Each structure stands twice: as C-alpha cells, then as structure tokens.
Amino acid sequence: MEKKLTLSLLPQKFGICHFEKKTPIPKWALEGEFFSITKTDQELSIVFPQEKIPAGVLYEPNWRAFRVEGIVEGIFAVGIIEALAKPLAETKSQSLISPLIKQTIFLLKRKI
C-alpha cells in the first residue's frame, strides 16, 4: 500500500536571491521563520520571504513553499523526493526540494 503525502502551503511567497560567490551572508538573511542559504564555489543563493527582501537585491520572485506534514524519517526518507519530483517533472513547473532532518520543504514556481 502506497503512503500518501500531506502537503501544507506556507502563506507567503518567496524569492530566490542571487549573489556573487564571495558575497558575505547578509544579516537580514538570518532573520525570519523560514529561510534557506546555499553557498557553492560559484554562487550564494538565499531563499527568503519575498516581501522582506531589501530593495536592490536581485531575486527570482513568486516561489511558493509547501511542507510535507508528519514525520519524515531523516533526510534520506525513501521515495519522498521521488514522490514530489516525479509529478512536477510532468508539469511546466520549476521546483527546489529541501530535505531537512525533521521535515521536507519544497518550493514550486509555475512556468507561464
């Protein structure tokens, strides 16, 4: 029997901010109930509530965040990412999945 996932839509829209790789993490990016910071050797990206992103910051707007409800058995929960990504691959949507220790959040942006 296949287990169904219950999703909750977070109320705010999010933006994905883009910074040069050597940019220090801004203080504002560490405040709030939900934010995600990813730094690689090529860039710094910050997911942050869109209405709180300071003027002048380059960002991709209108991402929506969904939370997978219930206990997810660690970041390697078998099938969670596939169950989320597979149906989205069949739509005209962009997605970003953040598997965390106690929950999974995914961001979705519908292409127009």
NORJO-V114265 format. One record per backbone hydrogen bond with DSSP energy under -1.0 kcal/mol. CO is the residue of the C=O (numbers start at 1). NH is the residue of the N-H. Records with the same first field share a line. If there is no record, write none. Layout:
CO = NH + NH
This chain:
6 = 69
8 = 67
13 = 50
14 = 63
15 = 48
16 = 60
17 = 46
19 = 44
20 = 23
26 = 29
27 = 30
28 = 31
36 = 47
38 = 45
43 = 40
44 = 19
45 = 38
46 = 17
47 = 36
48 = 15
49 = 52
50 = 53
54 = 57
58 = 18
60 = 16
63 = 14
64 = 108
65 = 10
66 = 106
67 = 8
72 = 74
74 = 77
77 = 80
79 = 83
80 = 84
81 = 85
82 = 86
85 = 89
88 = 91
92 = 111
94 = 109
96 = 107
98 = 105
103 = 100
104 = 68
105 = 98
106 = 66
107 = 96
108 = 64
109 = 94
